[in-house]
Amino acid sequence: MQAVNWKLATLTVLERLAAAARRLRLGSLVDRVAPVVGRPFERFVLDVDGVRLGGASLAQLHYVRELLEQGRDRTFVRLLAEAIPPGGAVLEGGAYLGFVTIHAARAAGPSGHVITFEPNVAVHALLRDNLAANGVGERVALIPKALGDSAGTARFYVREDTSSLLDLAPDATPVDVDVVRADEEVPGPFDVVKLDVEGSEAAALRGMERLLAGPQAPAAIFVECFPRLLEAAGSSNDELISVLEGFGYRVEWIDEDAGRAAPLSERWTGDYVNLCCTRHV
C-alpha cells in the first residue's frame, strides 16, 4: 500500500504542475504529454474504508480517489448497508467497479445475495476481480444487461468513467446491449433496490412494477437523481420522485456533508444527489 500512496502523492504533484502549465497557456503541451506521463498510474489497487478497489485507467483512478480522499458516497453506503438485513436480497442497477456492490454483499452476509445488472462488459473483469478480492464474489450474480421499461436492444455508449444509454460524450464508444425489464428477468422478492443507471432510473423503476408492489416490496430503494441526465433521457427529477412516491415510498435525499437523509423540503445543491426511499408502513 505504501507504493500506491507514493503513486498518489506523485500524481497529485503532476496534476498541480499541469494546472500551472495551463495557466501559462501551455495546455496543448499538457494534452500531448499527459497520456505518456499518466500511463504508470493507470493500473492501481486502493483501500477505501476497508474495500479494496482496483482499476486500469486514470478515469477510474479519479473516481476511486474521490471515494478515498473526499469521502464520496460514504453516507450513502452506510444507509444502504443499514437497510439490508442479514441474509437479505439486493437488486442493483449499475455496478461499475463494485464499491457499492461490495458494501451491499457484505451487509447481506454469507446467506444473502446481490443481483447486479451492469451492461458495460468492459468493466466486468475488474468488477469480478474486486468482488473476489473482497471475499464476496460468490454472493453476487452479474447480469450483462441494462434495465429499462421495455425489453429490446439499445445503443450503449461506453467510456472509461461513466457509460450510459445516452449519447452525451463525443469520446464514447457505442455498442449494442440487451435492455430488460427487471420484472421479466429476476423473480424476487428483494429487500433493497439500488439504481445508478445514468438517467434511466425512472424507466428502470417502471420495469419493476411487480417487484415494487405488494406485501413483499423492497423496504428501501436507493436511486441516483441527476437532473441533467434525467432530462436528456426525456425524464426529470420530478418524474423520478413521482414514480417512487407512486409505488408507496417516502423520498428523502442523502446529505453527505451532514451524514443523514434529509427531507425534500430542504433543497440540495450540486449536480446530482442520491435518494433514500423507504416504504410507507
C-alpha positions as CSV (number, residue, x, y, z in Angstrom):
1,M,0.0,0.0,0.0
2,Q,3.0,2.3,0.5
3,A,3.8,2.1,-3.2
4,V,0.2,3.1,-4.0
5,N,0.4,6.1,-1.7
6,W,3.7,7.1,-3.4
7,K,1.9,6.9,-6.7
8,L,-1.0,9.1,-5.4
9,A,1.4,11.7,-4.0
10,T,3.3,11.8,-7.3
11,L,0.1,12.1,-9.3
12,T,-1.0,15.0,-7.1
13,V,2.2,16.8,-7.8
14,L,1.9,16.2,-11.6
15,E,-1.7,17.4,-11.6
16,R,-0.6,20.7,-9.9
17,L,2.2,21.1,-12.4
18,A,-0.3,20.5,-15.3
19,A,-2.7,23.1,-13.8
20,A,0.2,25.6,-13.6
21,A,1.2,24.9,-17.2
22,R,-2.3,25.5,-18.4
23,R,-2.4,28.9,-16.6
24,L,0.8,29.7,-18.6
25,R,-1.1,28.8,-21.8
26,L,0.7,25.5,-22.3
27,G,-2.4,23.5,-22.4
28,S,-1.6,21.9,-25.8
29,L,1.7,20.7,-24.4
30,V,0.0,19.2,-21.4
31,D,-2.5,17.4,-23.6
32,R,0.3,15.8,-25.6
33,V,2.4,14.8,-22.7
34,A,-0.3,13.7,-20.2
35,P,-1.2,10.3,-21.8
36,V,2.5,9.2,-21.6
37,V,3.2,10.6,-18.1
38,G,0.0,9.2,-16.8
39,R,0.5,5.6,-18.1
40,P,2.3,4.3,-15.0
41,F,-0.7,5.4,-12.8
42,E,-3.4,3.7,-14.8
43,R,-3.3,0.3,-13.0
44,F,-3.9,0.6,-9.3
45,V,-5.3,-1.0,-6.2
46,L,-6.5,1.2,-3.3
47,D,-8.1,0.6,0.0
48,V,-11.3,2.7,0.6
49,D,-12.6,2.3,4.1
50,G,-11.8,-1.4,4.1
51,V,-12.8,-2.1,0.5
52,R,-10.1,-3.0,-1.9
53,L,-10.7,-1.5,-5.4
54,G,-8.6,-2.0,-8.4
55,G,-8.8,-0.2,-11.8
56,A,-7.0,0.2,-15.1
57,S,-7.4,3.8,-16.2
58,L,-6.9,7.3,-15.0
59,A,-10.6,7.9,-15.1
60,Q,-11.2,5.0,-12.8
61,L,-8.5,6.2,-10.5
62,H,-10.1,9.6,-10.4
63,Y,-13.4,8.0,-9.2
64,V,-11.7,5.9,-6.5
65,R,-9.6,8.9,-5.3
66,E,-12.9,10.8,-4.8
67,L,-14.1,7.9,-2.7
68,L,-10.9,7.8,-0.7
69,E,-9.9,11.4,-0.3
70,Q,-13.3,13.2,-0.4
71,G,-15.5,10.6,1.2
72,R,-17.8,10.4,-1.8
73,D,-20.9,8.3,-1.1
74,R,-19.8,7.5,2.4
75,T,-23.2,8.2,4.0
76,F,-24.9,6.6,1.0
77,V,-23.2,3.2,1.5
78,R,-23.8,3.4,5.3
79,L,-27.5,3.9,4.9
80,L,-27.7,1.3,2.2
81,A,-25.9,-1.3,4.4
82,E,-28.1,-0.4,7.4
83,A,-31.2,-1.1,5.2
84,I,-30.1,-4.6,4.2
85,P,-30.9,-7.4,6.7
86,P,-28.6,-10.4,7.3
87,G,-29.5,-12.9,4.6
88,G,-31.1,-10.2,2.5
89,A,-31.5,-9.9,-1.2
90,V,-30.4,-6.8,-3.2
91,L,-31.2,-5.8,-6.7
92,E,-28.7,-3.4,-8.2
93,G,-28.7,-1.5,-11.5
94,G,-25.2,-0.2,-12.3
95,A,-22.2,-1.7,-10.5
96,Y,-19.1,0.0,-12.3
97,L,-16.1,-1.1,-10.2
98,G,-18.2,-2.6,-7.4
99,F,-17.8,-0.3,-4.5
100,V,-21.5,-0.2,-3.6
101,T,-21.9,-3.8,-4.7
102,I,-19.3,-4.9,-2.1
103,H,-20.9,-3.0,0.7
104,A,-24.3,-4.5,-0.2
105,A,-22.9,-8.0,-0.4
106,R,-21.1,-7.6,3.0
107,A,-24.3,-6.4,4.6
108,A,-26.4,-9.2,3.2
109,G,-23.8,-11.7,4.6
110,P,-23.0,-15.3,3.6
111,S,-26.6,-16.3,3.3
112,G,-27.7,-13.2,1.3
113,H,-27.1,-12.3,-2.3
114,V,-26.9,-9.4,-4.8
115,I,-28.1,-9.4,-8.4
116,T,-26.4,-6.7,-10.3
117,F,-27.2,-5.5,-13.8
118,E,-24.1,-4.0,-15.5
119,P,-24.2,-3.7,-19.3
120,N,-20.7,-2.3,-19.6
121,V,-18.8,-5.5,-20.3
122,A,-15.5,-3.6,-20.5
123,V,-15.5,-3.3,-16.7
124,H,-16.7,-6.9,-15.9
125,A,-13.2,-8.3,-15.4
126,L,-12.3,-5.6,-13.0
127,L,-15.6,-5.9,-11.2
128,R,-15.2,-9.6,-10.8
129,D,-11.6,-9.1,-9.5
130,N,-12.8,-6.5,-7.0
131,L,-15.6,-8.7,-5.8
132,A,-13.3,-11.7,-5.3
133,A,-10.6,-9.6,-3.6
134,N,-13.2,-8.5,-1.0
135,G,-14.5,-12.1,-0.5
136,V,-18.0,-11.5,-1.9
137,G,-17.7,-13.0,-5.4
138,E,-19.9,-15.9,-4.6
139,R,-22.7,-13.7,-3.3
140,V,-23.0,-11.6,-6.4
141,A,-24.7,-12.6,-9.7
142,L,-23.6,-10.3,-12.6
143,I,-26.1,-9.9,-15.5
144,P,-24.6,-8.1,-18.6
145,K,-27.8,-6.2,-19.4
146,A,-29.4,-2.8,-18.9
147,L,-32.5,-2.1,-17.0
148,G,-35.5,-0.3,-18.6
149,D,-39.2,-0.3,-19.0
150,S,-39.4,-2.4,-22.2
151,A,-37.3,-5.3,-23.5
152,G,-35.2,-5.0,-26.6
153,T,-31.8,-3.9,-27.9
154,A,-30.4,-0.4,-27.5
155,R,-27.2,1.5,-28.2
156,F,-25.0,1.9,-25.1
157,Y,-22.2,4.5,-25.0
158,V,-19.1,3.3,-23.2
159,R,-16.5,5.5,-21.6
160,E,-13.7,4.8,-19.1
161,D,-15.6,6.6,-16.4
162,T,-19.4,6.9,-16.9
163,S,-21.2,4.8,-19.5
164,S,-24.9,5.3,-20.4
165,L,-27.7,4.6,-22.8
166,L,-27.5,8.4,-23.5
167,D,-25.2,9.7,-26.3
168,L,-23.8,12.7,-24.4
169,A,-20.0,12.3,-24.9
170,P,-18.1,12.6,-28.2
171,D,-15.4,10.2,-27.0
172,A,-17.8,7.4,-26.1
173,T,-17.7,4.0,-27.9
174,P,-21.2,2.8,-29.0
175,V,-22.1,-0.8,-28.5
176,D,-25.4,-2.7,-28.7
177,V,-26.7,-4.1,-25.4
178,D,-29.8,-6.0,-24.3
179,V,-32.3,-4.0,-22.3
180,V,-34.7,-5.9,-20.0
181,R,-37.5,-5.3,-17.5
182,A,-36.5,-6.5,-14.1
183,D,-39.9,-8.0,-13.7
184,E,-39.2,-10.4,-16.5
185,E,-35.6,-11.1,-15.7
186,V,-35.5,-11.9,-11.9
187,P,-38.1,-13.4,-9.7
188,G,-37.5,-11.5,-6.4
189,P,-38.5,-10.6,-3.8
190,F,-35.8,-8.1,-2.8
191,D,-35.2,-6.3,0.4
192,V,-33.4,-3.4,-1.1
193,V,-33.0,-1.9,-4.7
194,K,-30.2,0.4,-5.7
195,L,-30.1,2.2,-9.1
196,D,-27.4,4.2,-10.7
197,V,-28.1,4.0,-14.4
198,E,-27.1,7.4,-15.6
199,G,-30.5,9.0,-16.4
200,S,-32.6,5.8,-17.0
201,E,-33.7,5.5,-13.3
202,A,-37.4,6.2,-13.9
203,A,-37.6,3.8,-16.8
204,A,-35.8,1.1,-14.7
205,L,-38.4,1.6,-11.9
206,R,-41.3,1.3,-14.3
207,G,-39.8,-2.0,-15.5
208,M,-40.0,-3.5,-12.0
209,E,-43.7,-2.7,-11.2
210,R,-44.3,-6.3,-10.0
211,L,-41.3,-6.3,-7.7
212,L,-42.2,-2.9,-6.2
213,A,-45.8,-3.8,-5.5
214,G,-47.5,-5.9,-2.8
215,P,-46.5,-7.0,0.7
216,Q,-43.1,-8.3,-0.4
217,A,-42.0,-5.0,-2.0
218,P,-38.4,-3.8,-1.0
219,A,-38.3,-2.0,2.3
220,A,-35.9,0.6,0.8
221,I,-34.8,1.9,-2.6
222,F,-31.6,4.0,-3.2
223,V,-31.6,5.9,-6.5
224,E,-29.3,8.4,-8.1
225,C,-31.0,11.6,-9.1
226,F,-29.1,13.5,-11.8
227,P,-31.4,16.2,-13.3
228,R,-29.3,16.8,-16.4
229,L,-29.1,13.1,-17.3
230,L,-32.8,12.6,-16.5
231,E,-33.8,15.4,-18.8
232,A,-31.5,14.1,-21.6
233,A,-33.4,10.8,-21.2
234,G,-36.8,12.6,-21.6
235,S,-37.5,12.4,-17.9
236,S,-37.0,14.7,-14.9
237,N,-36.3,14.6,-11.2
238,D,-39.9,15.5,-10.6
239,E,-41.0,12.4,-12.6
240,L,-38.5,10.2,-10.8
241,I,-39.8,11.3,-7.4
242,S,-43.4,10.9,-8.6
243,V,-42.7,7.3,-9.7
244,L,-41.1,6.5,-6.4
245,E,-44.0,8.1,-4.4
246,G,-46.5,6.3,-6.6
247,F,-45.1,3.0,-5.5
248,G,-45.6,4.0,-1.9
249,Y,-42.2,5.2,-0.9
250,R,-41.2,8.2,1.2
251,V,-38.4,10.0,-0.7
252,E,-35.5,11.8,1.0
253,W,-32.2,12.9,-0.3
254,I,-28.8,11.9,1.2
255,D,-26.9,14.8,2.7
256,E,-23.3,13.6,2.6
257,D,-22.0,16.6,4.4
258,A,-24.4,16.2,7.3
259,G,-24.3,12.4,7.2
260,R,-28.1,12.0,7.1
261,A,-31.2,11.5,5.0
262,A,-32.9,14.9,4.5
263,P,-36.5,15.7,3.6
264,L,-37.3,17.0,0.1
265,S,-38.4,20.3,1.7
266,E,-34.7,21.0,2.2
267,R,-33.1,21.9,-1.1
268,W,-29.9,20.2,-2.2
269,T,-27.0,21.8,-4.1
270,G,-24.7,20.2,-6.6
271,D,-25.2,18.5,-9.9
272,Y,-26.7,15.3,-8.5
273,V,-27.9,13.6,-5.4
274,N,-28.7,10.1,-4.1
275,L,-32.2,9.5,-2.9
276,C,-33.1,7.3,0.0
277,C,-36.6,5.9,-0.3
278,T,-38.4,3.9,2.5
279,R,-41.6,2.0,2.2
280,H,-44.6,3.6,4.0
281,V,-45.8,1.2,6.7
